[in-house]
Amino acid sequence: MPAPNGFEYTVLSDQVVRITHHGKPATTLRGARAADFLAEVDDDPQLVMARWTGNYKRGNERTARNHPRNRHSR
């Protein structure tokens, strides 16, 4: 699975963080959530932003694709 990429974040004002994905707004964090994000973002910024926006693969895509409800889409 490739690593997430294309995420950027901007600190707009005190306690407001905007995360974008390929230039499109993904989420805006305020208050305590913004502070938690800024404390964590130094580890692996792309992965952290993907996780905070919910825009990452969870590893169950193959299982979901093979589910009987989804077999018609192949």
OpenMM code with the backbone's topology and positions (N, CA, C; nanometers):
from openmm import Vec3, app, unit

residues = "MET PRO ALA PRO ASN GLY PHE GLU TYR THR VAL LEU SER ASP GLN VAL VAL ARG ILE THR HIS HIS GLY LYS PRO ALA THR THR LEU ARG GLY ALA ARG ALA ALA ASP PHE LEU ALA GLU VAL ASP ASP ASP PRO GLN LEU VAL MET ALA ARG TRP THR GLY ASN TYR LYS ARG GLY ASN GLU ARG THR ALA ARG ASN HIS PRO ARG ASN ARG HIS SER ARG".split()
positions = [
    Vec3(0.0852, -0.1165, 0.0000),
    Vec3(0.0000, 0.0000, 0.0000),
    Vec3(0.0901, 0.1232, 0.0000),
    Vec3(0.0701, 0.2167, -0.0935),
    Vec3(0.1544, 0.3357, -0.0972),
    Vec3(0.1266, 0.4282, 0.0204),
    Vec3(0.2276, 0.5038, 0.0545),
    Vec3(0.2120, 0.6005, 0.1634),
    Vec3(0.1221, 0.7150, 0.1186),
    Vec3(0.0463, 0.7736, 0.2101),
    Vec3(-0.0381, 0.8866, 0.1734),
    Vec3(0.0468, 1.0054, 0.1299),
    Vec3(-0.0042, 1.0830, 0.0357),
    Vec3(0.0656, 1.2038, -0.0058),
    Vec3(-0.0351, 1.3064, -0.0540),
    Vec3(0.0114, 1.4290, -0.0767),
    Vec3(-0.0759, 1.5349, -0.1255),
    Vec3(-0.1418, 1.6171, -0.0175),
    Vec3(-0.1107, 1.5902, 0.1088),
    Vec3(-0.1709, 1.6653, 0.2188),
    Vec3(-0.0831, 1.7847, 0.2552),
    Vec3(-0.1473, 1.8942, 0.2902),
    Vec3(-0.0788, 2.0115, 0.3430),
    Vec3(-0.1649, 2.0694, 0.4539),
    Vec3(-0.1007, 2.1371, 0.5489),
    Vec3(-0.1786, 2.2031, 0.6526),
    Vec3(-0.1293, 2.3455, 0.6699),
    Vec3(-0.2212, 2.4314, 0.7116),
    Vec3(-0.1919, 2.5715, 0.7342),
    Vec3(-0.2495, 2.6104, 0.8691),
    Vec3(-0.1691, 2.6782, 0.9491),
    Vec3(-0.2179, 2.7313, 1.0756),
    Vec3(-0.2722, 2.8702, 1.0453),
    Vec3(-0.4043, 2.8870, 1.0539),
    Vec3(-0.4690, 3.0122, 1.0147),
    Vec3(-0.4628, 3.1178, 1.1240),
    Vec3(-0.4978, 3.0841, 1.2420),
    Vec3(-0.4930, 3.1766, 1.3540),
    Vec3(-0.4751, 3.0925, 1.4794),
    Vec3(-0.4862, 3.1561, 1.5912),
    Vec3(-0.4691, 3.0834, 1.7156),
    Vec3(-0.5725, 2.9715, 1.7259),
    Vec3(-0.5240, 2.8487, 1.7297),
    Vec3(-0.6079, 2.7301, 1.7468),
    Vec3(-0.6969, 2.6979, 1.6273),
    Vec3(-0.6578, 2.7352, 1.5048),
    Vec3(-0.7320, 2.6958, 1.3846),
    Vec3(-0.6322, 2.6409, 1.2832),
    Vec3(-0.6553, 2.5168, 1.2384),
    Vec3(-0.5693, 2.4505, 1.1415),
    Vec3(-0.6561, 2.4009, 1.0264),
    Vec3(-0.6164, 2.4319, 0.9028),
    Vec3(-0.6889, 2.3838, 0.7847),
    Vec3(-0.6002, 2.2815, 0.7142),
    Vec3(-0.6557, 2.1626, 0.6875),
    Vec3(-0.5846, 2.0569, 0.6165),
    Vec3(-0.6448, 2.0458, 0.4771),
    Vec3(-0.5576, 2.0444, 0.3755),
    Vec3(-0.6027, 2.0288, 0.2379),
    Vec3(-0.5419, 1.9024, 0.1790),
    Vec3(-0.6093, 1.8477, 0.0788),
    Vec3(-0.5606, 1.7300, 0.0075),
    Vec3(-0.5634, 1.7627, -0.1403),
    Vec3(-0.4460, 1.7692, -0.2020),
    Vec3(-0.4304, 1.8099, -0.3414),
    Vec3(-0.4991, 1.9435, -0.3675),
    Vec3(-0.4838, 2.0373, -0.2724),
    Vec3(-0.5358, 2.1715, -0.2883),
    Vec3(-0.6816, 2.1913, -0.2521),
    Vec3(-0.7515, 2.0851, -0.2219),
    Vec3(-0.8934, 2.0954, -0.1852),
    Vec3(-0.9074, 2.0825, -0.0340),
    Vec3(-0.9942, 2.1632, 0.0272),
    Vec3(-1.0114, 2.1547, 0.1729),
    Vec3(-1.0576, 2.0154, 0.2158),
    Vec3(-0.9883, 1.9604, 0.3138),
    Vec3(-1.0260, 1.8291, 0.3668),
    Vec3(-1.0943, 1.8434, 0.5020),
    Vec3(-1.0388, 1.9279, 0.5897),
    Vec3(-1.0993, 1.9495, 0.7204),
    Vec3(-1.0407, 2.0738, 0.7836),
    Vec3(-1.1114, 2.1263, 0.8819),
    Vec3(-1.0640, 2.2382, 0.9623),
    Vec3(-1.0726, 2.1963, 1.1079),
    Vec3(-0.9632, 2.2137, 1.1790),
    Vec3(-0.9567, 2.1765, 1.3203),
    Vec3(-0.9491, 2.3028, 1.4042),
    Vec3(-1.0206, 2.3036, 1.5149),
    Vec3(-1.0220, 2.4194, 1.6039),
    Vec3(-1.0012, 2.3744, 1.7473),
    Vec3(-0.9516, 2.4653, 1.8270),
    Vec3(-0.9412, 2.4437, 1.9708),
    Vec3(-0.8489, 2.3300, 2.0091),
    Vec3(-0.8970, 2.2453, 2.0978),
    Vec3(-0.8159, 2.1358, 2.1516),
    Vec3(-0.7768, 2.0356, 2.0429),
    Vec3(-0.8662, 2.0120, 1.9459),
    Vec3(-0.8330, 1.9187, 1.8382),
    Vec3(-0.7166, 1.9720, 1.7551),
    Vec3(-0.7142, 2.1024, 1.7296),
    Vec3(-0.6045, 2.1626, 1.6547),
    Vec3(-0.4739, 2.1503, 1.7329),
    Vec3(-0.4790, 2.1728, 1.8619),
    Vec3(-0.3597, 2.1606, 1.9455),
    Vec3(-0.3090, 2.0167, 1.9473),
    Vec3(-0.3996, 1.9206, 1.9577),
    Vec3(-0.3603, 1.7792, 1.9541),
    Vec3(-0.2966, 1.7438, 1.8205),
    Vec3(-0.3553, 1.7931, 1.7119),
    Vec3(-0.3006, 1.7678, 1.5788),
    Vec3(-0.1602, 1.8253, 1.5666),
    Vec3(-0.1397, 1.9499, 1.6074),
    Vec3(-0.0088, 2.0136, 1.5959),
    Vec3(0.0964, 1.9436, 1.6808),
    Vec3(0.0553, 1.8873, 1.7934),
    Vec3(0.1495, 1.8132, 1.8776),
    Vec3(0.1906, 1.6813, 1.8123),
    Vec3(0.1040, 1.6240, 1.7301),
    Vec3(0.1281, 1.4932, 1.6704),
    Vec3(0.1880, 1.5009, 1.5302),
    Vec3(0.1723, 1.6108, 1.4597),
    Vec3(0.2048, 1.6182, 1.3175),
    Vec3(0.3543, 1.6053, 1.2885),
    Vec3(0.4405, 1.6238, 1.3844),
    Vec3(0.5843, 1.6147, 1.3602),
    Vec3(0.6322, 1.4737, 1.3311),
    Vec3(0.5592, 1.3719, 1.3744),
    Vec3(0.6026, 1.2327, 1.3571),
    Vec3(0.6132, 1.1950, 1.2095),
    Vec3(0.5031, 1.1858, 1.1399),
    Vec3(0.4964, 1.1553, 0.9961),
    Vec3(0.3820, 1.2384, 0.9405),
    Vec3(0.4103, 1.3593, 0.8929),
    Vec3(0.3023, 1.4535, 0.8594),
    Vec3(0.1975, 1.3989, 0.7631),
    Vec3(0.2368, 1.3305, 0.6565),
    Vec3(0.1394, 1.2821, 0.5587),
    Vec3(0.0464, 1.1782, 0.6207),
    Vec3(0.1018, 1.0860, 0.6944),
    Vec3(0.0209, 0.9819, 0.7578),
    Vec3(-0.0720, 1.0409, 0.8642),
    Vec3(-0.0201, 1.1341, 0.9427),
    Vec3(-0.1011, 1.1965, 1.0479),
    Vec3(-0.2179, 1.2730, 0.9864),
    Vec3(-0.1910, 1.3502, 0.8796),
    Vec3(-0.2998, 1.4256, 0.8159),
    Vec3(-0.4015, 1.3323, 0.7519),
    Vec3(-0.3556, 1.2230, 0.6916),
    Vec3(-0.4484, 1.1264, 0.6334),
    Vec3(-0.5377, 1.0662, 0.7411),
    Vec3(-0.4789, 1.0343, 0.8548),
    Vec3(-0.5562, 0.9753, 0.9637),
    Vec3(-0.6557, 1.0746, 1.0217),
    Vec3(-0.6147, 1.1987, 1.0410),
    Vec3(-0.7030, 1.2999, 1.0994),
    Vec3(-0.8171, 1.3358, 1.0060),
    Vec3(-0.7985, 1.3252, 0.8759),
    Vec3(-0.9065, 1.3564, 0.7823),
    Vec3(-0.9913, 1.2344, 0.7507),
    Vec3(-0.9447, 1.1156, 0.7883),
    Vec3(-1.0181, 0.9934, 0.7572),
    Vec3(-0.9954, 0.9488, 0.6145),
    Vec3(-0.8985, 1.0072, 0.5468),
    Vec3(-0.8731, 0.9794, 0.4062),
    Vec3(-0.7529, 0.8860, 0.3922),
    Vec3(-0.7682, 0.7635, 0.4370),
    Vec3(-0.6618, 0.6663, 0.4216),
    Vec3(-0.7231, 0.5285, 0.4120),
    Vec3(-0.6503, 0.4378, 0.3545),
    Vec3(-0.7000, 0.3014, 0.3375),
    Vec3(-0.6826, 0.2244, 0.4666),
    Vec3(-0.7760, 0.1403, 0.4933),
    Vec3(-0.7766, 0.0672, 0.6192),
    Vec3(-0.7333, -0.0780, 0.6047),
    Vec3(-0.7060, -0.1230, 0.4842),
    Vec3(-0.6587, -0.2584, 0.4637),
    Vec3(-0.7687, -0.3590, 0.4357),
    Vec3(-0.8946, -0.3181, 0.4344),
    Vec3(-1.0029, -0.4129, 0.4132),
    Vec3(-1.0659, -0.3970, 0.2751),
    Vec3(-0.9996, -0.3276, 0.1825),
    Vec3(-1.0597, -0.3022, 0.0526),
    Vec3(-1.0829, -0.4311, -0.0260),
    Vec3(-0.9883, -0.5241, -0.0215),
    Vec3(-1.0045, -0.6493, -0.0947),
    Vec3(-1.1214, -0.7291, -0.0385),
    Vec3(-1.1335, -0.7336, 0.0922),
    Vec3(-1.2442, -0.8035, 0.1556),
    Vec3(-1.3774, -0.7424, 0.1140),
    Vec3(-1.3847, -0.6113, 0.1137),
    Vec3(-1.5090, -0.5441, 0.0747),
    Vec3(-1.5407, -0.5674, -0.0724),
    Vec3(-1.4384, -0.5680, -0.1565),
    Vec3(-1.4608, -0.5885, -0.2999),
    Vec3(-1.5167, -0.7276, -0.3262),
    Vec3(-1.4777, -0.8254, -0.2472),
    Vec3(-1.5227, -0.9626, -0.2671),
    Vec3(-1.6557, -0.9937, -0.1989),
    Vec3(-1.7115, -0.8991, -0.1264),
    Vec3(-1.8386, -0.9218, -0.0596),
    Vec3(-1.9484, -0.9399, -0.1647),
    Vec3(-2.0433, -1.0323, -0.1434),
    Vec3(-2.1485, -1.0586, -0.2432),
    Vec3(-2.2256, -0.9336, -0.2860),
    Vec3(-2.2449, -0.8405, -0.1958),
    Vec3(-2.3173, -0.7187, -0.2281),
    Vec3(-2.2417, -0.6340, -0.3311),
    Vec3(-2.1099, -0.6464, -0.3343),
    Vec3(-2.0276, -0.5637, -0.4225),
    Vec3(-1.9761, -0.6356, -0.5463),
    Vec3(-2.0137, -0.7590, -0.5681),
    Vec3(-1.9588, -0.8354, -0.6799),
    Vec3(-2.0087, -0.7874, -0.8149),
    Vec3(-2.1227, -0.7216, -0.8216),
    Vec3(-2.1766, -0.6770, -0.9495),
    Vec3(-2.0923, -0.5671, -1.0116),
    Vec3(-2.0104, -0.4987, -0.9326),
    Vec3(-1.9362, -0.3836, -0.9840),
    Vec3(-1.8098, -0.4209, -1.0581),
    Vec3(-1.7776, -0.5484, -1.0669),
    Vec3(-1.6547, -0.5890, -1.1363),
    Vec3(-1.6737, -0.5987, -1.2827),
] * unit.nanometer
topology = app.Topology()
chain = topology.addChain("A")
for resn in residues:
    res = topology.addResidue(resn, chain)
    for name in ("N", "CA", "C"):
        topology.addAtom(name, app.Element.getBySymbol(name[0]), res)
